[in-house]
Amino acid sequence: MTSTIDLAANIEWVEKKIEESCLAAGRDRSEVSLMLVTKTVPPDRISQAHELGYRLFGENKIQEVAGKWGDPALNSHKPEFIGHLQTNKVKTCLDLCSRIHSVDRMNLVEALNRELLRRGERREVFIQVNTSQEESKYGVSLNEALDFAKQVSRYDTIEVTGLMTLALFSKEDALVRKCFQNLRDLQRTIQRQDLFGKNFRHLSMGMSSDYPIAIQEGATLVRVGTAIFGARATPDSFYWPERKTED
Ligand SMILES: *Cc1c(COP(=O)(O)O)cnc(C)c1O
């Protein structure tokens, strides 16, 4: 399916654009991590990226992680989880993934807390924020995000080190940029109130279509899929349903 793409060349291209964006923004390249988003990408292709030195991978569906990341080619490496997390998938997610970028509601926080207490563990997570006011996006709304952060800060099992967002899908850069600025402003507000301490410094924002803008606006981690692995067979609506479901 993806056999015709040149992985190394695509990565090189994205790396070059990241470097240029950092330069333009007066930022050091080391401030920005490149996550390779591997949904629908087969294990042998992920393993190629691994051989090129990449270690930061993102997956959007627990079922896919369960079916794919047990492959020996992946050397028991764990992806980070960037998709909508259902409470009944919390255990599997904690087993198979590392950092979770998509904590966005209290019943999920409680489910994570219960399971982490049971295990005697602590887990690093990001809070996902809906910065675009679009109904179709997951994430806590901008208005409720500070309150939500305050509530999450009471859980010792959950270490919040960042915020995550998907920007508006728009050809108008200014609208996309505004979403990233909203996330950065929220980060500053939370930092001023010192809810999560010094480790709270990540902004997970920017995808194939908009990572240069995200870097200009302060992204510390960009999540890039199609620009590296080629187009996916599944439509985006599979990952971001039109209508918000309850869980
Ligand atoms: C798929 C996905 C990405 C990457 O999207 P591309 O457009 O393929 O770069 C980023 N973030 C999340 C949450 C995703 O599900």
The ligand as an ORCA input file, in Angstrom:
! r2SCAN-3c Opt
* xyz 0 1
  C      -3.531     11.406     12.329
  C      -3.222     12.397     13.374
  C      -2.197     13.339     13.201
  C      -1.358     13.420     11.944
  O      -2.126     13.820     10.876
  P      -1.454     14.054      9.419
  O      -2.372     14.996      8.762
  O      -1.431     12.708      8.778
  O      -0.103     14.584      9.647
  C      -1.966     14.236     14.226
  N      -2.684     14.216     15.360
  C      -3.666     13.322     15.568
  C      -4.428     13.361     16.837
  C      -3.959     12.380     14.584
  O      -4.933     11.485     14.796
*
